[in-house]
Amino acid sequence: MTPATSSAWAKITPVTSEVLGIKTLPDALAYIECELVDLETLKKTGVCIGKAVNITVKEELWDEEHSSFAAGFAKTLHYISEDAYYTNGKVVHVAENFTNMTND
């Protein structure tokens, strides 16, 4: 079964990346396409070492004139563990920040 037809895609129709032709999320803000450069390390340790061959960023998030993210989109989000993320110099816990949300 291919990823596009497996239940892992949860009714999402993936799009094909520009360079390597891999399946990506259609609404991804950005993604990096990488090629494996060290198969031996992967086999021995499970650590994947890759080389970026293409970076795609949604047009509205990119400032072409300055070759950087557009104002307001420069913050990064890093997964730490469970419900914890790091952004803008702070650790954010998802459960704490979404407890008061309602479905409108």
C-alpha positions in Angstrom: 0.0 0.0 0.0 1.4 3.4 -0.9 1.4 6.3 1.6 -1.1 8.2 -0.5 -3.7 5.4 -0.1 -2.8 4.2 3.4 -4.8 5.2 6.5 -1.7 7.0 7.8 -2.7 10.0 5.6 -6.1 10.3 7.5 -8.1 11.5 4.5 -5.5 14.1 3.5 -4.5 14.1 -0.1 -0.7 14.7 -0.2 1.0 16.8 -2.8 4.3 15.8 -4.5 7.4 17.8 -3.6 9.2 19.8 -6.2 12.6 18.1 -6.4 12.5 14.6 -4.9 8.9 13.8 -5.6 8.1 12.8 -2.1 4.6 13.1 -0.5 4.1 16.3 1.6 1.2 17.8 3.5 -0.7 20.2 1.2 -1.0 23.0 3.8 2.6 22.8 5.2 4.0 26.2 5.9 7.4 25.0 4.8 9.3 21.8 4.3 12.9 20.7 3.5 13.6 17.9 1.0 16.8 16.0 2.0 18.9 13.2 0.4 20.5 10.5 2.5 24.3 11.1 2.5 25.5 8.5 4.9 23.8 5.1 4.6 26.4 3.3 6.8 25.7 5.6 9.8 22.0 5.0 9.3 22.5 1.2 9.3 24.8 1.2 12.3 23.1 3.8 14.6 19.7 4.6 13.2 20.8 8.2 12.8 19.9 9.7 9.5 22.4 12.2 8.0 20.9 14.1 5.1 21.7 17.0 2.8 19.0 19.6 2.0 18.4 19.8 -1.7 15.3 22.0 -1.7 13.5 24.2 0.8 9.9 25.2 0.1 8.2 28.0 2.0 4.6 29.2 1.4 4.8 32.4 -0.7 2.9 34.6 1.8 5.4 33.7 4.5 8.5 34.6 2.6 10.0 38.1 1.9 11.8 37.7 -1.4 13.5 41.2 -1.2 15.2 40.3 2.1 15.6 36.5 1.5 14.0 35.8 4.9 10.7 35.1 6.5 8.2 37.9 6.3 7.6 40.1 9.3 5.6 38.2 11.9 6.5 34.8 10.6 10.1 34.5 11.8 9.4 32.7 15.0 10.3 29.0 15.1 8.6 26.2 16.9 10.6 23.3 18.3 9.1 20.1 19.6 10.6 19.1 23.0 8.4 16.3 24.4 4.8 15.2 25.0 2.9 18.5 24.9 5.9 20.8 25.2 7.3 23.1 22.5 9.9 25.9 22.5 9.3 29.1 20.7 10.3 32.7 21.1 12.5 32.0 24.1 9.7 30.2 26.0 8.5 26.7 26.7 4.9 26.3 25.7 2.7 23.5 27.0 -0.1 22.7 24.6 -2.5 21.3 27.2 -2.2 24.4 29.3 -2.8 26.8 26.4 -5.8 25.0 24.8 -7.9 24.2 27.9 -10.1 27.2 27.5 -10.8 26.8 23.8 -14.2 26.0 22.4 -15.5 24.9 19.0 -17.3 27.8 17.5 
